Amino acid sequence: MFTFSNPYGLRRLDNASFQPTDISGDAENAADGDYNIFEQTLERSNVDVAKEFADVIVSQKAYQFSARVVSTADEIEQVANSLRKQ
């Protein structure tokens, strides 16, 4: 565990990754008792729920479009086969 003189100065890299900056100061080993570790607890999610729902909707629309393309291609093939038989 590490502490920083200004934890708000850390640069956010990914969902749960941070990088020290000149503003945050150097990483220092945290002394025993300066932190708590909780077992079997839930951590707050850092997922943007609105963005994920939007992505699900986009994926669902893309799937529906692809299914409709396959269905239309099948109908065209049936029409072409029926014209050959005549």
VOTI-246367 format. One record per residue (C-alpha): residue number from 1; y, z, x. Coordinates in steps of 0.1 Angstrom, whole numbers. Each point is the difference from the previous one (the first is absolute). Example, Ala and Ser with C-alpha at 12.3 -4.5 7.8 and 13.67 -1.06 7.14 Angstrom:
BEGIN
    i      Y      Z      X
    1    -45     78    123
    2     34     -7     14
//
This chain:
BEGIN
    i      Y      Z      X
    1      0      0      0
    2     35     -8     12
    3     35      9    -10
    4     33    -18      5
    5     35     14      2
    6     10    -24    -27
    7    -30    -12    -20
    8     22    -22    -22
    9      8    -21     30
   10    -36    -13      3
   11     -4    -37     -5
   12    -25     -9    -27
   13    -25    -27     11
   14    -26     -3    -27
   15    -11     20    -30
   16     -7     32     19
   17     11     -8     36
   18     31     11     17
   19     16     -6     34
   20     23     23     19
   21     36    -12      6
   22     30     12     20
   23     12     17    -32
   24    -33     18     -7
   25     -3     14     35
   26    -32      3     20
   27    -33     11    -15
   28     -7     37      8
   29    -34     17     -6
   30      3     22    -31
   31     -7     37      7
   32    -28     16    -19
   33     13     12    -34
   34     27    -27     -2
   35    -22    -21    -23
   36    -26      3    -27
   37    -31    -21     -5
   38    -14      0    -35
   39    -36    -10     -6
   40    -12    -18    -31
   41     35     -7    -13
   42     16    -33    -11
   43     27    -15     20
   44     29    -17    -17
   45     -6    -37     -2
   46     24    -23     19
   47    -10    -30    -21
   48     27    -18    -20
   49    -16      1    -34
   50     24    -25    -15
   51     -7    -26     28
   52    -37      5     -3
   53      1     -5    -38
   54     21    -32      5
   55    -26    -12     25
   56    -28      6    -25
   57     18    -19    -26
   58      6    -29     24
   59    -36      0     10
   60    -11      1    -37
   61     22    -30     -8
   62    -13    -19     30
   63    -36      7    -12
   64      8    -12    -35
   65     16    -31     13
   66    -30     -8     22
   67    -24      6    -29
   68     20    -23    -22
   69     -1    -27     27
   70    -38      3      2
   71     -2     -2    -38
   72     22    -30     -2
   73    -19    -18     28
   74    -32      7    -19
   75     15    -15    -32
   76     11    -31     19
   77    -35     -4     15
   78    -16      3    -35
   79     24    -27    -14
   80     -8    -22     30
   81    -37      4     -5
   82      2     -7    -37
   83     20    -32      7
   84    -27    -12     24
   85    -27      5    -26
   86     18    -23    -25
//
